[in-house]
Structure formats: structure tokens, C-alpha cells
Amino acid sequence: MAVGYYKDRAALKARRRKVEAKTLSRGLFDLQRYTRILKALFAQMAKRHRDGLPPDHLFA
């Protein structure tokens, strides 16, 4: 596959555009959402600590 893209630069550019378009529309790269969820998890951890509870699995 890599050799094919090396030989066909137009196909490589098309693939890059396709990947970039998908990247922007996926939750994995939604940094605002990721940050919001991470902050909520930190808040859950802090609350458990304040309440004297042991560490446990947290779910977003």
C-alpha cells in the first residue's frame, strides 16, 4: 500500500484529504468534549477522596 501511494501522489493526496475530513468529524479529536469529560472525571475523583472513599473505576 505504501509503495502504491509513493508511486501515485494523486492517490496519496486524496487519501490525506479523506483522513483529514474524518479526523475533524470524529469524537476522538474533539478536544473541547474530551476536556469537559476529563474535568468531570477529575471532579468525581476529588469527591470520592473528600468523602473518604477508596479509588475505584470511574465512568464518563
C-alpha positions in Angstrom: 0.0 0.0 0.0 2.8 2.5 0.9 4.6 1.8 -2.3 1.4 2.4 -4.2 1.0 5.8 -2.6 4.6 6.6 -3.2 4.1 5.9 -6.9 0.7 7.6 -7.2 1.0 11.0 -5.5 -2.6 12.0 -6.5 -4.0 8.9 -4.7 -1.9 9.9 -1.6 -3.3 13.4 -1.6 -6.8 12.1 -2.0 -6.3 9.7 0.9 -4.9 12.5 3.1 -7.9 14.7 2.4 -10.2 11.9 3.3 -8.4 11.2 6.5 -8.4 14.9 7.5 -12.1 15.2 6.8 -12.8 12.2 9.0 -10.5 13.3 11.7 -12.3 16.6 12.2 -15.7 14.9 12.4 -14.7 12.2 15.0 -15.1 12.4 18.7 -11.6 11.3 19.3 -10.3 14.7 18.1 -13.0 16.8 19.7 -10.7 18.4 22.3 -13.5 20.5 23.9 -15.6 17.4 24.6 -12.5 15.4 25.8 -11.6 18.2 28.2 -15.1 18.5 29.5 -15.3 14.8 30.2 -11.8 14.7 31.8 -12.7 17.6 34.1 -15.9 15.7 35.2 -13.8 12.6 35.9 -11.3 14.7 38.0 -14.3 16.1 39.9 -15.6 12.6 40.6 -12.1 11.5 41.9 -11.9 14.6 44.1 -15.4 14.0 45.5 -14.5 10.3 46.3 -11.4 11.4 48.0 -13.2 14.1 50.1 -15.8 11.5 51.1 -13.1 9.1 52.3 -13.9 6.5 49.6 -11.1 4.3 48.1 -10.1 4.7 44.5 -12.4 3.0 42.1 -13.3 2.8 38.4 -14.9 5.9 37.1 -17.2 6.1 34.1 -17.7 9.1 31.9 
